[in-house]
Amino acid sequence: MKPRVHFHSLGRASYTPVWKQQEVLMQAIVQRKIARKKAGISEREGSEDPALDLPESHLLFVEHPHVLTLGKSGDPENVVASPERLDELGVEYFPINRGGDITYHGPGQLVGYPILDLDQFYTDIGRFMRMLEEAIIRTCADYGVLASRIEGLTGVWIDADQGMDARKIAALGVKCSRWVTMHGFAFNLNTDLDFFKLIVPCGIDDRGVTSLAQECGKEINQMEVSERMIGHLTELFDWNLISGD
């Protein structure tokens, strides 16, 4: 049986309530897994008791207002703008509990938060990250844009083999607890790239950033990209996606 994943399209939403929503969904899955383990039920085994049945995962798509988030291993010095400048531009700033360094979220960006029980897929966080990257790479290819990876660097890149001319089009950072994930990816579509000048993106100071619009030379239909991403993620993860709110 394919894992069930509930899809939530949140539109544009502030960072804090979506972060809290992720935490609530993640903890519900974790608590279900703990209860199942105490009852002696294996990770992929169903149950006649609905309260002990397999936990169902979630996928959130959202567009945030301007916000900077710093991963738990990140360096605060990679925020190069002053607090006063951030206030002037209306940019919020949050140190958070994902991996990775500093990144920017804002209008024109597709942010995806998979809250998945990896015990129902595979217990390999590296493979999980590569699958997220692959969905973005395939979506870029749908628009005639060749994207790929750089060995040793998380994320998706354009002209990955061109040294300092390489440009990041999507950043990734996740948290995993008891093989349940949260946080995810930020895919630049029609993003105002000037906001990345406020930071050293992902702590990498010798390569640039880009967007799908910049690479295509035209504005991108964000709803269309979302639909393509959902299709590629569904193909890669082989889940049963259930439309939600």
C-alpha positions as CSV (number, residue, x, y, z in Angstrom):
1,M,0.0,0.0,0.0
2,K,1.3,3.4,-0.9
3,P,2.0,5.9,1.9
4,R,-0.8,8.5,2.2
5,V,0.3,12.1,2.0
6,H,-2.1,15.1,2.6
7,F,-1.3,18.1,0.4
8,H,-1.9,21.6,1.8
9,S,-1.7,24.6,-0.5
10,L,-1.4,27.5,1.9
11,G,-1.0,30.4,-0.6
12,R,0.9,33.3,0.9
13,A,1.4,32.9,4.7
14,S,3.7,34.4,7.3
15,Y,6.5,32.2,8.5
16,T,5.7,31.7,12.2
17,P,2.2,30.1,11.8
18,V,3.5,27.8,9.1
19,W,6.5,26.8,11.2
20,K,4.1,26.0,14.1
21,Q,1.8,24.0,11.8
22,Q,4.8,21.9,10.7
23,E,5.7,21.3,14.3
24,V,2.2,20.2,15.2
25,L,2.0,17.8,12.2
26,M,5.4,16.4,12.9
27,Q,4.7,15.8,16.6
28,A,1.4,14.1,15.8
29,I,3.3,11.6,13.5
30,V,6.0,11.1,16.1
31,Q,3.5,10.4,18.9
32,R,1.6,7.9,16.7
33,K,4.9,6.1,16.0
34,I,5.7,6.0,19.7
35,A,2.3,4.6,20.5
36,R,2.6,2.0,17.8
37,K,6.0,0.9,19.0
38,K,4.7,0.5,22.6
39,A,1.9,-1.7,21.2
40,G,4.4,-3.9,19.3
41,I,3.3,-2.9,15.8
42,S,5.9,-2.8,13.1
43,E,6.7,0.3,11.2
44,R,4.7,-0.6,8.0
45,E,2.0,-2.7,9.6
46,G,-1.6,-1.5,9.7
47,S,-3.8,-1.8,12.7
48,E,-7.5,-2.4,13.4
49,D,-7.4,0.4,15.9
50,P,-7.6,3.7,14.1
51,A,-5.6,5.4,16.8
52,L,-2.7,3.0,16.1
53,D,-3.0,2.8,12.3
54,L,-0.1,4.0,10.1
55,P,0.5,7.8,10.5
56,E,-0.3,9.9,7.5
57,S,2.3,12.3,6.1
58,H,1.8,15.9,4.8
59,L,3.2,18.2,2.1
60,L,2.8,21.9,2.5
61,F,3.3,24.4,-0.4
62,V,3.5,28.1,0.6
63,E,4.8,31.5,-0.5
64,H,6.2,33.5,2.4
65,P,6.5,37.3,2.8
66,H,10.2,38.5,3.1
67,V,12.0,36.4,5.8
68,L,15.4,35.2,6.6
69,T,15.9,31.8,8.3
70,L,19.2,30.6,9.9
71,G,19.8,26.9,10.3
72,K,21.0,25.5,13.6
73,S,24.6,25.0,12.2
74,G,24.6,28.4,10.4
75,D,26.7,31.5,11.1
76,P,24.8,34.6,12.1
77,E,27.6,36.6,10.5
78,N,26.2,35.5,7.1
79,V,23.4,38.0,7.7
80,V,25.3,41.0,6.2
81,A,22.4,43.6,6.5
82,S,21.9,45.4,9.7
83,P,18.8,44.9,11.8
84,E,17.8,48.4,10.9
85,R,18.0,47.6,7.2
86,L,15.9,44.5,7.6
87,D,13.3,46.5,9.5
88,E,13.3,49.1,6.8
89,L,12.7,46.4,4.1
90,G,10.1,44.5,6.2
91,V,12.3,41.4,6.4
92,E,11.8,39.1,9.4
93,Y,14.6,37.0,10.8
94,F,14.4,33.7,12.6
95,P,17.1,31.2,13.9
96,I,15.3,27.9,13.4
97,N,15.9,24.1,13.9
98,R,16.6,22.9,10.4
99,G,20.0,22.0,9.0
100,G,21.9,24.4,6.7
101,D,22.9,28.0,7.0
102,I,21.1,31.3,6.2
103,T,18.5,31.5,3.4
104,Y,15.8,33.9,2.2
105,H,12.1,33.3,1.6
106,G,9.9,35.7,-0.2
107,P,7.3,36.5,-2.9
108,G,7.8,34.7,-6.1
109,Q,9.3,31.6,-4.4
110,L,7.8,28.2,-4.1
111,V,8.5,26.8,-0.6
112,G,7.7,23.1,0.0
113,Y,7.6,21.5,3.5
114,P,7.3,17.7,3.4
115,I,6.4,16.3,6.8
116,L,7.0,12.6,5.9
117,D,7.3,9.4,8.0
118,L,10.3,8.1,6.2
119,D,9.8,4.7,7.8
120,Q,7.1,4.3,5.2
121,F,9.5,5.2,2.4
122,Y,13.2,4.6,3.3
123,T,15.3,5.5,6.3
124,D,17.9,7.4,4.4
125,I,18.0,11.2,4.8
126,G,20.5,11.7,2.1
127,R,18.3,9.9,-0.4
128,F,15.3,12.0,0.7
129,M,17.3,15.2,0.0
130,R,18.4,13.9,-3.4
131,M,14.8,13.1,-4.3
132,L,13.7,16.7,-3.4
133,E,16.5,18.0,-5.6
134,E,15.6,15.7,-8.4
135,A,12.0,16.9,-8.4
136,I,13.3,20.5,-8.8
137,I,15.8,19.4,-11.5
138,R,13.0,17.7,-13.5
139,T,10.8,20.8,-13.1
140,C,13.5,23.0,-14.4
141,A,13.9,20.7,-17.4
142,D,10.2,21.1,-18.1
143,Y,11.1,24.8,-18.9
144,G,14.1,24.0,-20.9
145,V,16.5,24.8,-18.1
146,L,19.4,22.4,-17.3
147,A,19.8,22.2,-13.6
148,S,22.0,19.8,-11.6
149,R,23.9,19.3,-8.3
150,I,27.4,20.2,-7.1
151,E,29.1,17.5,-5.2
152,G,29.4,18.4,-1.5
153,L,26.8,21.2,-1.7
154,T,23.1,20.8,-1.0
155,G,20.7,22.4,-3.4
156,V,20.0,22.7,-7.1
157,W,22.3,24.7,-9.4
158,I,22.5,26.1,-12.9
159,D,25.8,25.8,-14.7
160,A,27.0,23.6,-11.9
161,D,30.3,22.8,-13.7
162,Q,31.2,26.5,-14.3
163,G,32.9,27.2,-11.0
164,M,32.0,30.7,-9.7
165,D,29.5,31.1,-12.6
166,A,27.3,28.5,-11.0
167,R,24.0,29.8,-9.7
168,K,21.7,28.3,-7.1
169,I,18.1,28.1,-8.1
170,A,16.8,26.1,-5.1
171,A,18.0,25.7,-1.5
172,L,17.2,22.8,0.9
173,G,17.3,22.4,4.6
174,V,15.5,19.8,6.7
175,K,15.0,18.5,10.2
176,C,14.5,14.8,11.0
177,S,13.3,13.3,14.3
178,R,12.4,9.6,14.6
179,W,12.6,9.5,10.8
180,V,9.9,12.2,10.5
181,T,11.0,15.2,8.4
182,M,10.1,18.9,8.4
183,H,11.2,22.0,6.7
184,G,12.2,21.4,3.0
185,F,13.0,23.4,-0.1
186,A,12.8,26.9,-1.5
187,F,12.6,27.1,-5.3
188,N,13.2,30.6,-6.8
189,L,10.6,31.2,-9.5
190,N,9.8,35.0,-9.9
191,T,11.9,35.9,-6.9
192,D,13.4,39.4,-6.5
193,L,17.1,38.3,-6.3
194,D,18.2,41.6,-4.7
195,F,17.0,40.3,-1.4
196,F,19.8,37.7,-1.4
197,K,22.2,40.6,-1.1
198,L,21.2,40.9,2.5
199,I,22.9,37.6,3.3
200,V,25.7,35.2,2.2
201,P,23.2,32.6,0.8
202,C,23.7,29.3,2.5
203,G,27.1,30.5,3.7
204,I,28.5,30.2,0.1
205,D,30.1,33.4,-0.9
206,D,31.8,32.4,-4.3
207,R,28.7,31.5,-6.3
208,G,25.5,33.3,-7.1
209,V,21.7,32.8,-7.1
210,T,19.2,32.8,-9.8
211,S,15.5,32.2,-10.5
212,L,13.5,30.2,-13.1
213,A,12.2,33.5,-14.5
214,Q,15.8,34.9,-14.9
215,E,16.9,31.7,-16.7
216,C,13.8,31.6,-18.9
217,G,13.8,35.3,-19.6
218,K,10.1,35.6,-18.7
219,E,7.7,35.6,-15.8
220,I,6.8,32.1,-14.6
221,N,3.3,30.8,-13.9
222,Q,3.7,29.8,-10.3
223,M,0.6,27.6,-10.2
224,E,1.8,25.7,-13.2
225,V,5.2,25.1,-11.5
226,S,3.5,23.9,-8.3
227,E,1.5,21.4,-10.4
228,R,4.6,20.1,-12.1
229,M,6.5,19.8,-8.8
230,I,3.6,17.8,-7.3
231,G,3.7,15.5,-10.3
232,H,7.4,14.9,-10.1
233,L,7.4,14.4,-6.3
234,T,4.5,11.9,-6.7
235,E,6.4,10.0,-9.3
236,L,9.7,10.0,-7.3
237,F,8.2,9.1,-3.8
238,D,5.4,6.9,-5.2
239,W,2.9,8.2,-2.6
240,N,-0.9,8.4,-2.5
241,L,-1.4,12.2,-2.5
242,I,-4.6,13.4,-1.0
243,S,-5.7,17.0,-1.8
244,G,-6.4,19.0,1.3
245,D,-7.1,22.7,2.0
